Amino acid sequence: MKRFNLEISVGFFLLLGILCLAYISINLGQMELFGVKGYRIYAIFDKIGGVKSGSVVEIAGVKVGKVENIGLDGYQAKLVLKIDKGIKIQDDSIASIKTKGLIGEKYVQIAPGGSDKFVEPGGKIRETESAIDIEELISKYAFGGV
């Protein structure tokens, strides 16, 4: 009887440990199991220069969403942005591709506008600024294009 109680308690703690490990893995991986927490909008850029799915979307340095999907719209890049619930993006906002640090990762920065209208779920940010291509700038400078 005593051995049976020991086996039950060991099994219980093993199961508890596996559940804790699964919970931590899901949170660190930023996975969503129970639906979407927010809404989707999109923006079209000439160049995205290294932005990937999962890249951060920021307003004033604060994370407000992430890049959910990247595709082509004609010959331009179409980014689907998932914006957190409760965040409103003005109709005249500007989406820009920025770099964290000198050679850091790319992210999307949204500069809020002054409009009273907001981008509806599934709507489009009309004003965009593409990524700056450092190699292109250096080659223009080196070969006299500036």
Residue pairs with C-beta under 8 A, 6 or more apart in sequence:
26 33
30 54
36 82
37 84
37 85
38 65
38 82
38 83
38 84
38 85
38 87
39 82
39 83
39 85
39 121
39 122
40 68
40 80
40 81
40 82
40 83
40 121
40 122
41 80
41 81
41 83
41 89
41 119
41 121
41 122
41 123
41 124
41 125
42 78
42 79
42 80
42 81
42 122
42 123
42 124
42 125
43 78
43 79
43 81
43 95
43 108
43 124
43 125
43 128
44 73
44 76
44 77
44 78
44 79
44 124
44 128
45 76
45 77
45 79
45 95
45 97
45 128
45 129
45 130
45 131
46 76
46 77
46 130
47 77
47 97
47 130
47 131
47 133
48 70
48 77
48 79
48 97
48 106
48 130
48 131
49 97
49 106
49 130
49 131
49 132
49 133
50 105
50 106
50 131
51 67
51 70
51 79
51 97
51 106
51 107
51 108
51 131
52 67
52 70
52 106
53 67
53 68
53 69
53 70
54 66
54 67
55 66
55 67
55 105
55 106
55 107
55 108
56 63
56 65
56 66
56 67
56 107
56 108
57 63
57 64
57 65
57 66
57 67
57 81
57 82
57 83
57 107
57 108
57 109
57 110
58 64
58 107
58 108
58 109
58 110
59 87
59 109
59 110
59 111
59 112
60 112
64 83
64 84
64 87
64 110
65 81
65 82
65 83
65 84
65 87
66 81
66 82
67 79
67 80
67 81
67 82
67 108
68 80
68 81
68 82
69 79
69 80
70 77
70 78
70 79
70 80
71 77
71 78
71 80
72 78
79 95
79 108
81 95
81 108
81 125
83 89
88 118
89 110
89 112
89 118
89 119
89 125
90 112
90 113
90 114
90 115
90 117
90 118
90 119
91 113
91 115
91 117
91 118
91 119
91 126
92 113
92 114
92 115
92 126
92 127
93 110
93 111
93 112
93 113
93 119
93 125
93 127
94 110
94 111
94 113
94 125
94 127
94 128
94 129
95 108
95 109
95 110
95 111
95 125
95 127
95 128
95 129
96 108
96 109
96 110
96 111
96 128
96 129
97 106
97 107
97 108
97 109
97 129
97 130
97 131
97 132
98 106
98 107
98 108
98 109
99 105
99 106
99 107
99 131
99 132
100 106
100 107
106 131
110 125
119 125
139 145
140 146
